[in-house]
């Protein structure tokens, strides 16, 4: 069985949905399970709905209208007959979201987020499944929440592998074309959970692992995995082949093409991962398999924007030792900070973090009661794998380097 993942860019409009059909007709669709994301930037739009719910309910209807109008434009293009059953299905899904927000009593942002945001995926797969039927691609629509079970750590749920394996093994027809949602799962109480932002790749890997799939293909709007993000770097090169280990390194440092959690279940069963272009589906793209390094062997550039760098030192110039570091990491954990770089000396400790849960102010308040703290917001963290001096010089040009850290294979620079 093959697992295909299509992201939001591939289904951002009606033409994109039609192109998915073309891809399937080109490469085959038997014994295939599709994992599909929300259309275009709908996840962002659903996040606005959640934000409006908590911060300004007067804007809630406007936020909903943006979501509804976006999907209606796609529906009217794909299904000119507005009496088609898919219109009712999409309307029902929208009403489910509105209903939840009307009766919800929970003040917990992350819980509400997971119950609301995932409707982007549910709507997109409902539309695409109906369109497949319209053009003769018989398929089975699956609610992923019936299959992938997790704990209740909302927005970063941990998979219950035993129960997920059982659900998938016993209930999926491997002989048909299946379509399901990325990113979503559910807990023991059947509340929706999510696997982390950009978690649809991870969803594909979970199904691949549980189904012993022959391969996973992530369909992108780029030719494959490039050695640099073309939005930020000129002359990006295609990497033809990457080892699991190297891909995990690149994902850890923030390469956006592959989700960090995706590779681990694939590596355990040595399931090949292909990253290919949905624009040119017959081209080879990039393959991630067991082996060594990358081909071609060129420097790989990764950038993380909007980071926060904190430099801490003890108030009395005493050493920062195990007890202090342990306390620091507990504070980072409690405030859900994603740590991307650490550097320490006898009396100082520097850490570059991603403040994605907006807990920085709380963290700084606590840190300043215990340490001398200097912090820099909106900095960029650049990582170069397989670096050379020319590659480093290209990043340093005209930028202030706040922290530099090197190992044998990798250099990291925090700049502003």
GIGIQUI-V144775 format. One record per residue. N is the residue number from 1. RES is the residue in three letters. SS is DSSP state (A for helix, B for strand, O for the rest). PHI is phi in degrees with one decimal (999 if undefined). NEAR is the number of other C-alpha atoms within 12 Angstrom. Layout:
n->(N/N)
res->(RES/RES)
ss->(SS/SS)
phi->(PHI/PHI)
near->(NEAR/NEAR)
//
This chain:
n->(1/2/3/4/5/6/7/8/9/10/11/12/13/14/15/16/17/18/19/20/21/22/23/24/25/26/27/28/29/30/31/32/33/34/35/36/37/38/39/40/41/42/43/44/45/46/47/48/49/50/51/52/53/54/55/56/57/58/59/60/61/62/63/64/65/66/67/68/69/70/71/72/73/74/75/76/77/78/79/80/81/82/83/84/85/86/87/88/89/90/91/92/93/94/95/96/97/98/99/100/101/102/103/104/105/106/107/108/109/110/111/112/113/114/115/116/117/118/119/120/121/122/123/124/125/126/127/128/129/130/131/132/133/134/135/136/137/138/139/140/141/142/143/144/145/146/147/148/149/150/151/152/153/154/155/156/157/158/159/160/161/162/163/164/165/166/167/168/169/170/171/172/173/174/175/176/177/178/179/180/181/182/183/184/185/186/187/188/189/190/191/192/193/194/195/196/197/198/199/200/201/202/203/204/205/206/207/208/209/210/211/212/213/214/215/216/217/218/219/220/221/222/223/224/225/226/227/228/229/230/231/232/233/234/235/236/237/238/239/240/241/242/243/244/245/246/247/248/249/250/251/252/253/254/255/256/257/258/259/260/261/262/263/264/265/266/267/268/269/270/271/272/273/274/275/276/277/278/279/280/281/282/283/284/285/286/287/288/289/290/291/292/293/294/295/296/297/298/299/300/301/302/303/304/305/306/307/308/309/310/311/312/313/314/315/316/317/318/319/320/321/322/323/324/325/326/327/328/329/330/331/332/333/334/335/336/337/338/339/340/341/342/343/344/345/346/347/348/349/350/351/352/353/354/355/356/357/358/359/360/361/362/363/364/365/366/367/368/369/370/371/372/373/374/375/376/377/378/379/380/381/382/383/384/385/386/387/388/389/390/391/392/393/394/395/396/397/398/399/400/401/402/403/404/405/406/407/408/409/410/411/412/413/414/415/416)
res->(UNK/UNK/UNK/UNK/UNK/UNK/UNK/UNK/UNK/UNK/UNK/UNK/UNK/UNK/UNK/UNK/UNK/UNK/UNK/UNK/UNK/UNK/UNK/UNK/UNK/UNK/UNK/UNK/UNK/UNK/UNK/UNK/UNK/UNK/UNK/UNK/UNK/UNK/UNK/UNK/UNK/UNK/UNK/UNK/UNK/UNK/UNK/UNK/UNK/UNK/UNK/UNK/UNK/UNK/UNK/UNK/UNK/UNK/UNK/UNK/UNK/UNK/UNK/UNK/UNK/UNK/UNK/UNK/UNK/UNK/UNK/UNK/UNK/UNK/UNK/UNK/UNK/UNK/UNK/UNK/UNK/UNK/UNK/UNK/UNK/UNK/UNK/UNK/UNK/UNK/UNK/UNK/UNK/UNK/UNK/UNK/UNK/UNK/UNK/UNK/UNK/UNK/UNK/UNK/UNK/UNK/UNK/UNK/UNK/UNK/UNK/UNK/UNK/UNK/UNK/UNK/UNK/UNK/UNK/UNK/UNK/UNK/UNK/UNK/UNK/UNK/UNK/UNK/UNK/UNK/UNK/UNK/UNK/UNK/UNK/UNK/UNK/UNK/UNK/UNK/UNK/UNK/UNK/UNK/UNK/UNK/UNK/UNK/UNK/UNK/UNK/UNK/UNK/UNK/UNK/UNK/UNK/UNK/UNK/UNK/UNK/UNK/UNK/UNK/UNK/UNK/UNK/UNK/UNK/UNK/UNK/UNK/UNK/UNK/UNK/UNK/UNK/UNK/UNK/UNK/UNK/UNK/UNK/UNK/UNK/UNK/UNK/UNK/UNK/UNK/UNK/UNK/UNK/UNK/UNK/UNK/UNK/UNK/UNK/UNK/UNK/UNK/UNK/UNK/UNK/UNK/UNK/UNK/UNK/UNK/UNK/UNK/UNK/UNK/UNK/UNK/UNK/UNK/UNK/UNK/UNK/UNK/UNK/UNK/UNK/UNK/UNK/UNK/UNK/UNK/UNK/UNK/UNK/UNK/UNK/UNK/UNK/UNK/UNK/UNK/UNK/UNK/UNK/UNK/UNK/UNK/UNK/UNK/UNK/UNK/UNK/UNK/UNK/UNK/UNK/UNK/UNK/UNK/UNK/UNK/UNK/UNK/UNK/UNK/UNK/UNK/UNK/UNK/UNK/UNK/UNK/UNK/UNK/UNK/UNK/UNK/UNK/UNK/UNK/UNK/UNK/UNK/UNK/UNK/UNK/UNK/UNK/UNK/UNK/UNK/UNK/UNK/UNK/UNK/UNK/UNK/UNK/UNK/UNK/UNK/UNK/UNK/UNK/UNK/UNK/UNK/UNK/UNK/UNK/UNK/UNK/UNK/UNK/UNK/UNK/UNK/UNK/UNK/UNK/UNK/UNK/UNK/UNK/UNK/UNK/UNK/UNK/UNK/UNK/UNK/UNK/UNK/UNK/UNK/UNK/UNK/UNK/UNK/UNK/UNK/UNK/UNK/UNK/UNK/UNK/UNK/UNK/UNK/UNK/UNK/UNK/UNK/UNK/UNK/UNK/UNK/UNK/UNK/UNK/UNK/UNK/UNK/UNK/UNK/UNK/UNK/UNK/UNK/UNK/UNK/UNK/UNK/UNK/UNK/UNK/UNK/UNK/UNK/UNK/UNK/UNK/UNK/UNK/UNK/UNK/UNK/UNK/UNK/UNK/UNK/UNK/UNK/UNK/UNK/UNK/UNK/UNK/UNK/UNK/UNK/UNK/UNK/UNK/UNK/UNK/UNK/UNK/UNK/UNK/UNK/UNK/UNK/UNK/UNK/UNK/UNK)
ss->(O/B/B/B/B/B/O/A/A/A/A/O/O/A/A/A/A/A/A/A/A/A/A/A/A/A/A/O/O/O/O/B/B/B/B/B/O/O/O/O/O/A/A/A/A/A/A/A/A/A/A/A/A/A/A/O/A/A/A/A/A/A/A/A/A/A/A/A/A/A/A/A/A/A/A/A/A/A/O/O/O/O/O/O/A/A/A/A/A/A/A/A/A/A/A/A/A/A/A/A/A/A/A/O/O/O/O/O/A/A/A/A/A/A/A/A/A/O/A/A/A/A/A/A/A/A/A/A/A/A/A/A/A/A/O/O/O/O/O/B/B/O/O/A/A/A/O/O/B/B/O/O/O/O/O/O/O/O/B/O/A/A/A/A/A/A/A/A/A/A/A/O/O/O/O/O/B/B/B/B/B/O/O/B/B/B/O/O/O/O/O/B/B/B/O/O/O/O/O/A/A/A/A/A/A/A/A/A/A/A/A/O/O/O/B/B/B/B/B/B/O/O/O/O/O/B/O/O/O/O/O/O/O/O/O/O/O/B/O/O/B/B/B/A/A/A/A/A/A/A/A/A/A/O/O/O/O/O/O/O/O/A/A/A/A/A/A/A/A/O/O/B/B/B/B/B/B/O/O/O/O/O/O/O/O/B/B/B/B/O/O/O/O/B/B/O/O/O/O/B/B/B/B/B/B/B/B/B/B/B/B/B/B/B/O/O/O/O/O/O/O/A/A/A/A/A/A/A/A/A/A/A/A/A/O/O/O/B/B/B/B/B/B/B/O/O/O/B/B/B/B/B/B/B/O/O/O/O/O/A/A/A/A/A/A/A/A/A/O/O/B/B/B/B/B/B/B/B/B/B/B/B/B/B/B/O/O/O/A/A/A/A/A/A/A/A/O/O/O/O/B/B/B/B/B/B/O/O/O/B/B/B/B/B/B/O)
phi->(999/-109.6/-114.0/-112.7/-118.6/-115.4/-85.9/-60.2/-65.8/-78.0/-128.7/-74.5/-154.8/-61.6/-63.0/-63.1/-63.0/-61.9/-67.4/-59.5/-60.2/-62.1/-61.3/-64.4/-70.7/-78.0/-104.1/93.9/-137.1/-75.0/49.9/-129.7/-118.6/-99.1/-108.2/-125.2/-87.5/-65.5/-75.2/54.0/-104.1/-65.3/-58.5/-61.1/-66.2/-68.5/-63.7/-65.0/-59.3/-63.1/-61.9/-63.5/-59.0/-87.2/-109.0/-158.3/-65.5/-65.0/-95.9/-63.7/-62.7/-62.5/-64.0/-64.3/-59.9/-61.0/-64.5/-64.0/-64.7/-59.4/-70.8/-64.0/-62.3/-69.5/-60.3/-65.8/-74.8/-79.5/-129.4/-56.7/-81.0/-73.9/-94.9/-60.1/-56.7/-62.9/-62.0/-66.3/-64.0/-66.0/-60.6/-62.3/-64.7/-62.2/-66.5/-63.2/-63.9/-61.0/-63.9/-59.2/-67.3/-73.8/-101.8/-60.6/-116.1/-75.5/-89.6/-83.4/-59.9/-64.7/-63.9/-62.1/-51.8/-67.4/-71.8/-102.3/-62.8/-65.8/-65.7/-59.4/-69.7/-63.4/-69.4/-61.6/-69.8/-64.6/-63.5/-68.2/-60.1/-65.2/-67.2/-55.7/-60.8/-61.8/-102.2/93.1/-98.4/-65.4/-149.7/-114.3/-83.6/-117.6/-88.4/-58.9/-67.8/-80.5/-115.6/-93.0/-110.2/-140.8/-78.8/-106.3/-84.1/-59.7/79.8/-145.7/-68.2/-101.0/-72.1/-87.5/-66.3/-63.3/-69.8/-63.0/-58.4/-62.9/-60.4/-72.2/-62.3/-85.3/-124.2/-107.4/-81.6/-72.5/-85.4/-108.9/-86.1/-109.9/-134.1/-144.7/-97.3/-88.2/82.6/-100.6/-163.6/-150.4/-98.5/-64.3/-93.8/64.1/-78.5/-68.2/-122.8/-128.4/-95.3/102.3/-58.4/66.4/-80.6/-66.8/-60.1/-63.3/-55.6/-59.8/-67.9/-62.6/-63.5/-60.7/-62.6/-71.3/-98.9/50.0/-64.3/-77.2/-169.9/-121.9/-121.7/-99.4/-94.8/-123.8/-93.1/-122.5/-66.7/162.8/-81.7/-101.1/-77.1/-163.4/-75.0/-63.7/-71.2/-117.9/-130.1/-83.1/59.0/-67.4/-111.5/-77.9/-93.0/-75.7/-146.8/-135.8/-75.2/-55.9/-60.2/-66.2/-64.6/-64.6/-60.3/-62.0/-65.7/-59.5/-79.6/116.5/-58.7/-82.7/-72.8/-124.1/-70.8/-54.2/-79.0/-65.4/-77.3/-62.6/-65.3/-67.5/-63.9/-60.6/-110.7/52.2/-88.7/-63.9/-112.8/-109.1/-116.3/-132.3/-90.3/-76.1/-81.6/-127.7/-66.4/-87.2/-74.4/-69.3/67.8/-118.9/-117.4/-106.8/-144.3/-66.6/159.4/-121.4/57.8/-131.8/-139.1/-73.0/-84.4/-128.9/-59.1/-114.2/-105.6/-131.7/-129.5/-118.2/-89.3/55.8/-92.5/-123.2/-105.5/-118.9/-113.6/-118.2/-141.6/-70.7/-67.4/-110.6/62.8/-77.7/-67.1/-91.7/-116.2/-55.5/-62.3/-66.0/-65.3/-60.5/-65.2/-61.7/-68.1/-64.6/-64.1/-63.5/-65.8/-62.2/-96.4/54.7/-89.7/-84.6/-86.8/-111.5/-158.2/-132.6/-148.2/-138.7/-128.5/-61.7/-123.4/-140.7/-146.9/-114.8/-143.6/-107.4/-129.9/-105.0/-88.8/-73.7/-103.5/57.3/-106.4/-61.3/-60.6/-63.4/-63.8/-62.0/-60.6/-69.7/-62.4/-69.6/-80.9/-123.3/-138.4/-81.1/-126.2/-118.8/-133.8/-127.6/-97.1/58.9/-95.7/-117.1/-108.4/-103.7/-124.0/-122.3/-88.1/57.3/-76.7/-135.2/-64.1/-63.3/-64.5/-65.1/-60.5/-66.3/-89.0/-74.7/-57.2/77.3/-114.2/-87.0/-90.0/-90.4/-145.6/-130.6/-142.5/-126.8/-124.3/-61.8/-106.2/-134.7/-123.2/-126.8/-129.4/-98.6/-130.5/-143.1)
near->(29/37/47/47/51/48/46/37/30/36/37/32/29/29/22/30/39/29/28/41/33/23/29/31/18/17/23/22/29/23/26/36/45/47/48/51/49/45/43/28/27/36/37/26/30/39/30/28/40/36/25/23/32/23/14/15/18/14/18/26/23/19/27/35/20/24/37/32/20/29/41/28/22/32/36/21/20/29/27/18/13/16/12/20/21/32/28/19/22/33/26/19/30/34/19/21/35/28/14/25/31/16/12/20/13/16/15/17/26/26/29/34/40/41/40/45/45/51/49/44/48/43/46/49/42/38/46/49/40/31/36/32/24/21/19/15/27/22/30/28/32/32/33/45/35/30/36/45/36/33/26/26/27/32/35/32/33/27/35/24/22/17/21/33/25/20/25/29/23/15/20/30/22/28/17/22/31/37/43/43/48/51/49/52/47/36/33/22/14/20/28/40/41/43/41/32/32/35/40/41/47/44/50/51/47/49/47/42/36/35/34/27/29/25/33/44/44/46/47/36/27/33/31/38/42/42/42/33/27/24/14/17/19/13/16/22/26/31/33/28/32/38/31/35/25/35/45/31/29/39/31/29/32/35/30/31/40/44/32/32/34/40/41/32/31/40/29/20/23/25/35/36/48/43/43/38/32/38/25/22/30/19/22/25/31/37/34/41/32/25/18/16/27/33/26/20/23/27/32/44/41/40/35/36/25/22/32/38/39/40/31/34/32/27/17/12/15/15/20/27/19/14/11/24/27/14/18/35/24/18/24/30/19/17/26/23/31/30/30/32/34/29/28/26/19/18/23/28/33/35/37/42/38/30/31/20/23/19/22/31/17/19/30/30/17/21/30/22/15/20/31/25/24/22/28/27/25/20/28/34/43/45/41/39/38/30/28/21/16/14/27/27/16/19/31/24/13/10/19/16/23/28/32/27/26/23/13/12/21/27/32/38/40/41/30/25)
//
